[in-house]
Amino acid sequence: WDPVLVREALLREKYRGGQAYYVAPRLKDLPDIEKFLREQVPEVKFVVGHGQMSATQLEEVMSAFYDGEYDVLVSTTIVESGIDIPTANTLVVHRADMFGLA
């Protein structure tokens, strides 16, 4: 895991006018990712969405991200649910080894 590379990828996407997903395998990983973004990539506006949120809350988060109010959506694998956001071109996978994909 290279925090400099993650920072560069997120900023590159932001400055080109795009958005990014930052996906974690577990809900308990989200606070660490939030802390990293706040401290290491303060230039990006991010929002958190996960399956433990109420349907209303999650819909608000997704709508705000879709509308471009945020640069990064930090989430669990809920983004696999057929969400198509044309401006989201970058995907950062936190702990890829935990997904069975690595």
N, CA, C and O atoms as a MOPAC input file, in Angstrom:
PM7 MOZYME 1SCF
protein

 N      0.85600 1    -1.17900 1     0.00000 1
 C      0.00000 1     0.00000 1     0.00000 1
 C      0.88700 1     1.22100 1     0.00000 1
 O      1.72500 1     1.40300 1     0.88300 1
 N      0.69300 1     2.04800 1    -0.99300 1
 C      1.52800 1     3.23100 1    -1.14400 1
 C      0.66200 1     4.48600 1    -1.03400 1
 O     -0.03100 1     4.84100 1    -1.98700 1
 N      0.69300 1     5.16500 1     0.12500 1
 C     -0.14900 1     6.34200 1     0.31000 1
 C      0.13600 1     7.45800 1    -0.69500 1
 O     -0.77400 1     8.20200 1    -1.06100 1
 N      1.37200 1     7.58300 1    -1.14000 1
 C      1.71600 1     8.61600 1    -2.11800 1
 C      1.03700 1     8.31500 1    -3.45400 1
 O      0.51200 1     9.21700 1    -4.10600 1
 N      1.04900 1     7.06000 1    -3.85300 1
 C      0.40900 1     6.65700 1    -5.10200 1
 C     -1.10500 1     6.87100 1    -5.04600 1
 O     -1.71000 1     7.33200 1    -6.01400 1
 N     -1.71000 1     6.53100 1    -3.90500 1
 C     -3.15400 1     6.73700 1    -3.73500 1
 C     -3.47200 1     8.22700 1    -3.80600 1
 O     -4.41400 1     8.63500 1    -4.48500 1
 N     -2.69400 1     9.02400 1    -3.11100 1
 C     -2.89800 1    10.48500 1    -3.14100 1
 C     -2.80800 1    11.01500 1    -4.56900 1
 O     -3.66400 1    11.78200 1    -5.00900 1
 N     -1.77100 1    10.60300 1    -5.28500 1
 C     -1.58500 1    11.06300 1    -6.66200 1
 C     -2.75300 1    10.65400 1    -7.55200 1
 O     -3.22000 1    11.45300 1    -8.36400 1
 N     -3.22500 1     9.42800 1    -7.41000 1
 C     -4.33800 1     8.94300 1    -8.23800 1
 C     -5.60800 1     9.74200 1    -7.97100 1
 O     -6.31400 1    10.12200 1    -8.90600 1
 N     -5.89800 1     9.99600 1    -6.70100 1
 C     -7.11300 1    10.74100 1    -6.35900 1
 C     -7.03200 1    12.19600 1    -6.82000 1
 O     -8.01100 1    12.74800 1    -7.32200 1
 N     -5.87600 1    12.80600 1    -6.65000 1
 C     -5.72200 1    14.19800 1    -7.08300 1
 C     -5.74000 1    14.31700 1    -8.60700 1
 O     -6.30600 1    15.26500 1    -9.15000 1
 N     -5.12200 1    13.35700 1    -9.29400 1
 C     -5.13500 1    13.37700 1   -10.75500 1
 C     -6.57600 1    13.34600 1   -11.26100 1
 O     -6.93900 1    14.08600 1   -12.17500 1
 N     -7.39100 1    12.48100 1   -10.65700 1
 C     -8.79300 1    12.38100 1   -11.07200 1
 C     -9.54800 1    13.67300 1   -10.75000 1
 O    -10.32300 1    14.16200 1   -11.57200 1
 N     -9.32400 1    14.21600 1    -9.57500 1
 C    -10.00100 1    15.46500 1    -9.18700 1
 C     -9.66200 1    16.59500 1   -10.15300 1
 O    -10.55000 1    17.30600 1   -10.62400 1
 N     -8.36900 1    16.75600 1   -10.44600 1
 C     -7.94000 1    17.88500 1   -11.26300 1
 C     -8.29600 1    17.73500 1   -12.73600 1
 O     -8.24400 1    18.71100 1   -13.48500 1
 N     -8.65600 1    16.52800 1   -13.16100 1
 C     -9.13100 1    16.36200 1   -14.53200 1
 C    -10.65000 1    16.48000 1   -14.59900 1
 O    -11.24700 1    16.32000 1   -15.66400 1
 N    -11.27600 1    16.76300 1   -13.44300 1
 C    -12.72100 1    16.95700 1   -13.40900 1
 C    -13.50600 1    15.68500 1   -13.19500 1
 O    -14.72200 1    15.66200 1   -13.38500 1
 N    -12.82200 1    14.62200 1   -12.80100 1
 C    -13.49300 1    13.34500 1   -12.58600 1
 C    -13.70100 1    13.04000 1   -11.12100 1
 O    -13.43400 1    13.86200 1   -10.24500 1
 N    -14.18600 1    11.83300 1   -10.87800 1
 C    -14.43500 1    11.36100 1    -9.52000 1
 C    -13.79800 1     9.99100 1    -9.35300 1
 O    -13.37000 1     9.37000 1   -10.32600 1
 N    -13.73800 1     9.52200 1    -8.10200 1
 C    -13.11900 1     8.23400 1    -7.81600 1
 C    -13.91400 1     7.47500 1    -6.76500 1
 O    -14.59200 1     8.05900 1    -5.91900 1
 N    -13.80800 1     6.16100 1    -6.84600 1
 C    -14.32900 1     5.27500 1    -5.80800 1
 C    -13.14700 1     4.82500 1    -4.96100 1
 O    -12.06100 1     4.58000 1    -5.48500 1
 N    -13.35500 1     4.71900 1    -3.66800 1
 C    -12.34800 1     4.14300 1    -2.76900 1
 C    -13.08900 1     3.04800 1    -2.01700 1
 O    -13.87600 1     3.33000 1    -1.11400 1
 N    -12.83400 1     1.79900 1    -2.39200 1
 C    -13.62300 1     0.67300 1    -1.89800 1
 C    -12.83900 1    -0.12500 1    -0.86300 1
 O    -11.66400 1    -0.43800 1    -1.05200 1
 N    -13.51500 1    -0.44500 1     0.23200 1
 C    -12.92600 1    -1.23800 1     1.30800 1
 C    -13.69700 1    -2.55000 1     1.45300 1
 O    -14.89900 1    -2.59400 1     1.19000 1
 N    -13.01600 1    -3.61300 1     1.86700 1
 C    -13.69800 1    -4.89900 1     2.01300 1
 C    -14.59500 1    -4.98600 1     3.24600 1
 O    -15.54000 1    -5.77500 1     3.28100 1
 N    -14.29300 1    -4.17500 1     4.25100 1
 C    -15.04600 1    -4.27300 1     5.50700 1
 C    -15.44800 1    -2.89300 1     6.00000 1
 O    -14.73400 1    -1.90900 1     5.81100 1
 N    -16.59100 1    -2.84900 1     6.62500 1
 C    -17.11400 1    -1.61200 1     7.19900 1
 C    -16.12800 1    -1.02000 1     8.20100 1
 O    -15.97300 1     0.19900 1     8.27500 1
 N    -15.46700 1    -1.87300 1     8.96700 1
 C    -14.55400 1    -1.36700 1     9.99600 1
 C    -13.29900 1    -0.70900 1     9.42300 1
 O    -12.55100 1    -0.07100 1    10.16400 1
 N    -13.05400 1    -0.85200 1     8.11600 1
 C    -11.92000 1    -0.18100 1     7.47600 1
 C    -12.21600 1     1.27900 1     7.13100 1
 O    -11.29400 1     2.07100 1     6.93500 1
 N    -13.48200 1     1.63100 1     7.05900 1
 C    -13.86000 1     2.96900 1     6.59200 1
 C    -13.31200 1     4.11200 1     7.44800 1
 O    -12.85400 1     5.10500 1     6.88300 1
 N    -13.33400 1     4.02400 1     8.79000 1
 C    -12.76600 1     5.13000 1     9.57900 1
 C    -11.28300 1     5.38900 1     9.29300 1
 O    -10.84700 1     6.54000 1     9.29200 1
 N    -10.51100 1     4.33400 1     9.05300 1
 C     -9.08800 1     4.51600 1     8.73100 1
 C     -8.91900 1     5.22700 1     7.38900 1
 O     -8.03600 1     6.06900 1     7.22600 1
 N     -9.77200 1     4.87700 1     6.43900 1
 C     -9.70500 1     5.52000 1     5.12700 1
 C    -10.10500 1     6.98700 1     5.24100 1
 O     -9.47200 1     7.85400 1     4.63900 1
 N    -11.14900 1     7.26500 1     6.01100 1
 C    -11.57100 1     8.65400 1     6.22800 1
 C    -10.43000 1     9.46800 1     6.83700 1
 O    -10.15700 1    10.58900 1     6.40700 1
 N     -9.77400 1     8.89800 1     7.83400 1
 C     -8.65200 1     9.57900 1     8.49500 1
 C     -7.52900 1     9.85000 1     7.48700 1
 O     -6.97900 1    10.95100 1     7.44600 1
 N     -7.19700 1     8.85000 1     6.68400 1
 C     -6.16100 1     9.01500 1     5.66300 1
 C     -6.51900 1    10.15500 1     4.71000 1
 O     -5.68000 1    11.00800 1     4.42100 1
 N     -7.74900 1    10.17100 1     4.22700 1
 C     -8.15400 1    11.21100 1     3.27800 1
 C     -8.12400 1    12.59600 1     3.91200 1
 O     -7.65900 1    13.55500 1     3.29700 1
 N     -8.62000 1    12.69700 1     5.14200 1
 C     -8.61500 1    13.99800 1     5.83200 1
 C     -7.19200 1    14.52400 1     6.01800 1
 O     -6.92900 1    15.71100 1     5.82400 1
 N     -6.28400 1    13.63200 1     6.39400 1
 C     -4.92500 1    14.05700 1     6.71900 1
 C     -3.99900 1    14.15100 1     5.50900 1
 O     -3.17500 1    15.06300 1     5.43100 1
 N     -4.12600 1    13.22000 1     4.56900 1
 C     -3.16600 1    13.13100 1     3.47100 1
 C     -3.65700 1    13.69100 1     2.13600 1
 O     -2.85400 1    14.02400 1     1.26500 1
 N     -4.98200 1    13.79300 1     1.97900 1
 C     -5.53400 1    14.30400 1     0.71800 1
 C     -6.64700 1    15.30600 1     1.03100 1
 O     -7.78900 1    15.11400 1     0.61500 1
 N     -6.31600 1    16.37200 1     1.76100 1
 C     -7.35800 1    17.31900 1     2.17000 1
 C     -7.98800 1    18.07800 1     0.99800 1
 O     -9.02100 1    18.72800 1     1.15600 1
 N     -7.36800 1    17.99000 1    -0.16000 1
 C     -7.89700 1    18.69200 1    -1.33600 1
 C     -9.18000 1    18.06800 1    -1.87400 1
 O     -9.95200 1    18.73500 1    -2.56300 1
 N     -9.41600 1    16.78800 1    -1.56300 1
 C    -10.60900 1    16.13300 1    -2.10500 1
 C    -11.76300 1    16.18100 1    -1.12000 1
 O    -11.57900 1    16.10300 1     0.09500 1
 N    -12.95300 1    16.31200 1    -1.67900 1
 C    -14.17900 1    16.23100 1    -0.88900 1
 C    -14.67100 1    14.80100 1    -1.01000 1
 O    -14.85700 1    14.29800 1    -2.11800 1
 N    -14.88600 1    14.13800 1     0.12900 1
 C    -15.31900 1    12.75000 1     0.05200 1
 C    -16.57600 1    12.53000 1     0.87400 1
 O    -16.90300 1    13.29800 1     1.77900 1
 N    -17.26800 1    11.45600 1     0.52900 1
 C    -18.47900 1    11.05900 1     1.22800 1
 C    -18.39900 1     9.55000 1     1.43100 1
 O    -17.77800 1     8.83800 1     0.64200 1
 N    -19.03200 1     9.07400 1     2.49600 1
 C    -19.00000 1     7.65200 1     2.82800 1
 C    -20.37700 1     7.04400 1     2.62100 1
 O    -21.39200 1     7.61900 1     3.01700 1
 N    -20.39800 1     5.87600 1     1.99500 1
 C    -21.64300 1     5.14400 1     1.81200 1
 C    -21.40900 1     3.66000 1     2.04100 1
 O    -20.39800 1     3.11100 1     1.60300 1
 N    -22.35100 1     3.00600 1     2.73200 1
 C    -22.22500 1     1.56700 1     2.98100 1
 C    -23.60000 1     0.97000 1     3.24600 1
 O    -24.56900 1     1.69600 1     3.47000 1
 N    -23.67600 1    -0.33000 1     3.22000 1
 C    -24.94000 1    -1.04600 1     3.34600 1
 C    -25.59800 1    -0.98800 1     4.70400 1
 O    -26.75900 1    -1.37900 1     4.83000 1
 N    -24.90500 1    -0.51700 1     5.72500 1
 C    -25.49500 1    -0.41000 1     7.05800 1
 C    -26.26100 1     0.90300 1     7.23800 1
 O    -26.92000 1     1.10700 1     8.25800 1
 N    -26.17200 1     1.77500 1     6.26100 1
 C    -26.90900 1     3.04400 1     6.31700 1
 C    -28.36600 1     2.77700 1     5.95600 1
 O    -28.68600 1     1.78900 1     5.29500 1
 N    -29.23600 1     3.66600 1     6.39600 1
 C    -30.63700 1     3.53100 1     6.00100 1
 C    -30.73500 1     3.76900 1     4.49500 1
 O    -29.87400 1     4.41800 1     3.90200 1
 N    -31.77600 1     3.24600 1     3.89800 1
 C    -31.96300 1     3.40900 1     2.45500 1
 C    -32.00600 1     4.88600 1     2.07100 1
 O    -31.47200 1     5.28000 1     1.03400 1
 N    -32.63700 1     5.68900 1     2.90600 1
 C    -32.73800 1     7.12600 1     2.63300 1
 C    -31.36600 1     7.78500 1     2.67400 1
 O    -31.01500 1     8.55500 1     1.77900 1
 N    -30.58800 1     7.48300 1     3.71900 1
 C    -29.24200 1     8.05700 1     3.84100 1
 C    -28.37300 1     7.65700 1     2.65800 1
 O    -27.68600 1     8.49000 1     2.06500 1
 N    -28.41300 1     6.37300 1     2.32300 1
 C    -27.58100 1     5.87800 1     1.23300 1
 C    -27.98100 1     6.51900 1    -0.09100 1
 O    -27.12300 1     6.86400 1    -0.90300 1
 N    -29.26300 1     6.67400 1    -0.30400 1
 C    -29.73500 1     7.31900 1    -1.52900 1
 C    -29.25700 1     8.77300 1    -1.59800 1
 O    -28.87700 1     9.24900 1    -2.66800 1
 N    -29.27500 1     9.47000 1    -0.47400 1
 C    -28.78300 1    10.85400 1    -0.43200 1
 C    -27.29400 1    10.92200 1    -0.77100 1
 O    -26.85500 1    11.78700 1    -1.52900 1
 N    -26.52900 1     9.99800 1    -0.19500 1
 C    -25.08800 1     9.94400 1    -0.45600 1
 C    -24.83100 1     9.68300 1    -1.93400 1
 O    -24.03400 1    10.37600 1    -2.56600 1
 N    -25.50900 1     8.68300 1    -2.47800 1
 C    -25.29000 1     8.31800 1    -3.87300 1
 C    -25.72600 1     9.43900 1    -4.81600 1
 O    -25.05600 1     9.70900 1    -5.81300 1
 N    -26.83100 1    10.08300 1    -4.50800 1
 C    -27.30300 1    11.19200 1    -5.34400 1
 C    -26.31000 1    12.35300 1    -5.32000 1
 O    -26.01800 1    12.94900 1    -6.35600 1
 N    -25.79800 1    12.66500 1    -4.13800 1
 C    -24.82200 1    13.75200 1    -4.01500 1
 C    -23.54900 1    13.43200 1    -4.79800 1
 O    -22.98700 1    14.30600 1    -5.45900 1
 N    -23.09600 1    12.18300 1    -4.72400 1
 C    -21.90700 1    11.78800 1    -5.48100 1
 C    -22.19900 1    11.84900 1    -6.97800 1
 O    -21.39100 1    12.36200 1    -7.75200 1
 N    -23.33600 1    11.33200 1    -7.37600 1
 C    -23.72900 1    11.35400 1    -8.78800 1
 C    -23.79600 1    12.78700 1    -9.31600 1
 O    -23.39800 1    13.05800 1   -10.44900 1
 N    -24.29800 1    13.69100 1    -8.49300 1
 C    -24.43500 1    15.09500 1    -8.89300 1
 C    -23.11200 1    15.86300 1    -8.86700 1
 O    -23.07700 1    17.04600 1    -9.20400 1
 N    -22.02600 1    15.19800 1    -8.46900 1
 C    -20.71200 1    15.82800 1    -8.49200 1
 C    -20.37500 1    16.66000 1    -7.27300 1
 O    -19.42900 1    17.44800 1    -7.30100 1
 N    -21.14300 1    16.49400 1    -6.19100 1
 C    -20.87000 1    17.26500 1    -4.98000 1
 C    -19.61800 1    16.77600 1    -4.24900 1
 O    -19.06600 1    17.49000 1    -3.41200 1
 N    -19.17200 1    15.56000 1    -4.56600 1
 C    -17.99700 1    14.97100 1    -3.91800 1
 C    -17.04700 1    14.43300 1    -4.97100 1
 O    -17.46300 1    14.03100 1    -6.05800 1
 N    -15.75800 1    14.43100 1    -4.63300 1
 C    -14.73100 1    13.90900 1    -5.53100 1
 C    -14.54000 1    12.41100 1    -5.36400 1
 O    -14.22100 1    11.70900 1    -6.32300 1
 N    -14.73700 1    11.92100 1    -4.14200 1
 C    -14.45600 1    10.52100 1    -3.83200 1
 C    -15.61500 1     9.92000 1    -3.04700 1
 O    -16.12400 1    10.52400 1    -2.10200 1
 N    -16.02300 1     8.71700 1    -3.45600 1
 C    -17.00300 1     7.94200 1    -2.70400 1
 C    -16.24900 1     6.82900 1    -2.00100 1
 O    -15.70500 1     5.93400 1    -2.64800 1
 N    -16.21600 1     6.88500 1    -0.68200 1
 C    -15.59600 1     5.84800 1     0.13600 1
 C    -16.70800 1     4.88400 1     0.51000 1
 O    -17.72200 1     5.28500 1     1.08100 1
 N    -16.51500 1     3.61200 1     0.18500 1
 C    -17.60700 1     2.67800 1     0.43400 1
 C    -17.10900 1     1.25500 1     0.59100 1
 O    -15.94100 1     0.94100 1     0.36600 1
 N    -18.04200 1     0.41700 1     0.98400 1
 C    -17.80300 1    -1.01700 1     0.95100 1
 C    -18.18800 1    -1.46800 1    -0.45700 1
 O    -18.32700 1    -0.63700 1    -1.35400 1
 N    -18.35600 1    -2.74000 1    -0.65300 1
 C    -18.61000 1    -3.26200 1    -1.99500 1
 C    -19.97700 1    -2.88600 1    -2.54300 1
 O    -20.37300 1    -3.38600 1    -3.59500 1
 N    -20.69600 1    -2.02700 1    -1.86200 1
 C    -22.00900 1    -1.59200 1    -2.34100 1
 C    -21.91900 1    -0.93600 1    -3.71900 1
 O    -22.91000 1    -0.91300 1    -4.44900 1
 N    -20.76000 1    -0.40700 1    -4.08700 1
 C    -20.62800 1     0.22000 1    -5.39900 1
 C    -20.71400 1    -0.79900 1    -6.52900 1
 O    -20.81500 1    -0.42200 1    -7.69700 1
 N    -20.67400 1    -2.07200 1    -6.19400 1
 C    -20.82000 1    -3.11100 1    -7.21100 1
 C    -22.26800 1    -3.25900 1    -7.65500 1
 O    -22.55500 1    -4.04200 1    -8.56100 1
 N    -23.16700 1    -2.54000 1    -7.04800 1
 C    -24.59700 1    -2.72100 1    -7.27600 1
 C    -25.12500 1    -2.01900 1    -8.52100 1
 O    -26.25500 1    -1.53100 1    -8.52100 1
 N    -24.34000 1    -1.96100 1    -9.55800 1
 C    -24.81300 1    -1.41800 1   -10.82000 1
 C    -24.86600 1     0.09300 1   -10.89200 1
 O    -25.62500 1     0.64500 1   -11.68800 1
 N    -24.08300 1     0.76900 1   -10.08500 1
 C    -24.05000 1     2.22400 1   -10.10500 1
 C    -23.18900 1     2.66300 1   -11.28700 1
 O    -22.03100 1     2.26200 1   -11.40200 1
 N    -23.75000 1     3.47500 1   -12.15100 1
 C    -23.00700 1     3.95600 1   -13.31000 1
 C    -22.87200 1     5.47000 1   -13.21800 1
 O    -23.83300 1     6.21000 1   -13.42700 1
 N    -21.67900 1     5.90600 1   -12.90600 1
 C    -21.40700 1     7.33900 1   -12.80500 1
 C    -20.31800 1     7.65000 1   -13.82400 1
 O    -19.15000 1     7.33000 1   -13.60400 1
 N    -20.69400 1     8.26900 1   -14.93100 1
 C    -19.75400 1     8.47600 1   -16.03900 1
 C    -18.47800 1     9.22300 1   -15.66900 1
 O    -17.44100 1     9.00200 1   -16.29300 1
 N    -18.52800 1    10.09600 1   -14.67800 1
 C    -17.33800 1    10.87400 1   -14.31600 1
 C    -16.42000 1    10.14400 1   -13.34200 1
 O    -15.32200 1    10.62200 1   -13.05600 1
 N    -16.85400 1     8.99200 1   -12.82600 1
 C    -16.02500 1     8.21900 1   -11.89100 1
 C    -15.18700 1     7.22400 1   -12.69100 1
 O    -15.68100 1     6.18800 1   -13.13700 1
 N    -13.91800 1     7.56100 1   -12.85900 1
 C    -13.03300 1     6.76100 1   -13.70100 1
 C    -11.89500 1     6.08800 1   -12.94700 1
 O    -11.11200 1     5.34900 1   -13.54300 1
 N    -11.79600 1     6.33200 1   -11.65800 1
 C    -10.70300 1     5.76700 1   -10.87200 1
 C    -11.27900 1     4.95500 1    -9.72700 1
 O    -12.23100 1     5.37000 1    -9.06600 1
 N    -10.68700 1     3.78900 1    -9.50400 1
 C    -11.11000 1     2.90600 1    -8.42000 1
 C     -9.88500 1     2.54000 1    -7.59500 1
 O     -8.93800 1     1.93900 1    -8.10200 1
 N     -9.91300 1     2.91000 1    -6.32100 1
 C     -8.86100 1     2.51400 1    -5.38600 1
 C     -9.44500 1     1.39300 1    -4.54200 1
 O    -10.50300 1     1.55600 1    -3.93400 1
 N     -8.76000 1     0.25500 1    -4.50200 1
 C     -9.23100 1    -0.88700 1    -3.72400 1
 C     -8.34500 1    -1.02700 1    -2.49300 1
 O     -7.15600 1    -1.32800 1    -2.59800 1
 N     -8.93300 1    -0.80700 1    -1.33900 1
 C     -8.22600 1    -0.92400 1    -0.06200 1
 C     -8.16900 1    -2.39600 1     0.31800 1
 O     -9.19600 1    -3.07600 1     0.33000 1
 N     -6.99300 1    -2.88400 1     0.62400 1
 C     -6.80300 1    -4.28300 1     1.01500 1
 C     -7.38000 1    -5.23900 1    -0.03500 1
 O     -8.24900 1    -6.05800 1     0.26400 1
 N     -6.89000 1    -5.11900 1    -1.24400 1
 C     -7.36700 1    -5.95400 1    -2.35000 1
 C     -7.25200 1    -7.44100 1    -2.03000 1
 O     -8.02700 1    -8.24800 1    -2.54100 1
 N     -6.29400 1    -7.80200 1    -1.19200 1
 C     -6.12400 1    -9.20600 1    -0.82100 1
 C     -7.32800 1    -9.75900 1    -0.07200 1
 O     -7.51400 1   -10.97400 1    -0.02000 1
 N     -8.14100 1    -8.89500 1     0.50500 1
 C     -9.32300 1    -9.31900 1     1.25800 1
 C    -10.52800 1    -9.57700 1     0.34900 1
 O    -11.53700 1   -10.11400 1     0.80700 1
 N    -10.43800 1    -9.20700 1    -0.91700 1
 C    -11.54300 1    -9.38600 1    -1.85000 1
 C    -11.45400 1   -10.70100 1    -2.61500 1
 O    -12.40800 1   -11.09200 1    -3.28700 1
 N    -10.32700 1   -11.37900 1    -2.51800 1
 C    -10.14600 1   -12.57100 1    -3.32400 1
 C     -9.83400 1   -12.21700 1    -4.77100 1
 O     -9.98500 1   -13.05100 1    -5.66400 1
 N     -9.39800 1   -10.97500 1    -5.00500 1
 C     -9.09200 1   -10.50700 1    -6.35600 1
 C     -7.59600 1   -10.39300 1    -6.60300 1
 O     -7.14800 1   -10.40900 1    -7.75000 1
 N     -6.83900 1   -10.28100 1    -5.54800 1
 C     -5.40900 1    -9.99700 1    -5.69100 1
 C     -4.63100 1   -11.21800 1    -6.14900 1
 O     -3.41400 1   -11.14600 1    -6.31800 1

